Amino acid sequence: MDIGHDLDDIRFLIEHLGLDKKEDVVKIVLKYVPEDRIPAKTTFFIEEVFSKQQKR
């Protein structure tokens, strides 16, 4: 996993889709992946993206 590249891609998608909250991202993910199959590191990754978005 290339974190820097992934962060750029995720930021682009968040902005493109007009998502304002990490919960919005999670809702989309849950449409395709059962909650019990989402690793904790994915949740932390989403939180990291939004914490960096807020600092911009």
C-alpha angles and dihedrals in degrees: 000000000000100000095191093051092042091051091053091049093047092047090051092050093046091052094041092051093042094237115170103178137042088236088065090057092047091052090056093047091049090058088067107023127046112243093241089058095056109099120225089242089064091055090048090048091054090048090050092052092052094044089054091045091055092052092057 
